[in-house]
């Protein structure tokens, strides 16, 4: 029980006891009123003092009771624990790896996505990996049976990817790196792949750079060589084969033109992966019979334009 309420009860009890012990008043010799007690007498004036004192103490006890309240102190509430952090969703990347040179599935390869996620390809060349979503991640393919390959894949959500890698079985890696990475000219610096990945449209100009009309037989030869070389170099059939005085520019167009000057020791030129072949038909050292230019020169320069470099193979068109 609270302290204030205990005090109230004590003073109520004492007041009751005091009132019970008083008896019917009688008259003293000096004429004042007295009360007869069991063993003593108290004058009326003294009684009033005692009662006033008890009433004051009772009032104080009441105030204490009101201040303290009628119940014990409320317990401190237990704090609510913070909500657990949400579990991040994972992106699932599934893939299948086949051979660039043959199309067969490649089993037993190590696939590494980002810095920590790895998997091994199964008998069908397939793999599955889970990772935290990211805009792009580096995917590496390695194994004793392939040329290692690295590429970037989108990984913002679950997706399937189709991949290919060069199988080493029956494959001449030295020739390949000369042919598509330029290691014959720069052994310590491999160029990026620059192959065309779309069907080209071919335009053979009918005038040279000075505006002089070209021999119709030479133009026809260039068109024939282009029709044969495009599938060999790109895997596509030509989207278009045409001739005309002006060059054609824009996506998927490649123009074969004729230089109006001579460069010693050169029959033609083209940027690797570019969109223009320039032929030096006025160079007397480049003739082939009645034609002012050899068909092999046209094929060779188209090879450069479609993304290929020189090799040391004597039987190769890119020698």
Buried (B, 14 or more C-beta within 10 A) or exposed (E): EBEBBBBBEEBEEEBEEBEEBEEEBEEEEEEEEBBEEEEEEBEEEEBEEEEEEBEEBBEBBBEBBEEBEEEEEEEEEEEEEEEEEEEEEEBBBBBBBBBBBEEEBBBEBBBBBBEEBEBEBBEEBBBEBEBEBEEEBEBBBBBEBBBEBEEEBBBEEEEEBEBBBBBBEEBEEEBBBBBBBBBBEEEEEEBEEBEBEEBBBBBBBBBBEEEEEBBEEBBEBBBEBBEBBBEEBBEBEBEEBEBEEEBBEEEBBBBBBBBBEBEEEBBBBBEBBBBBBBBBBBBEEBEEEEBBBBBBBBBBBBBBBBBBBBBEBEEBBBE
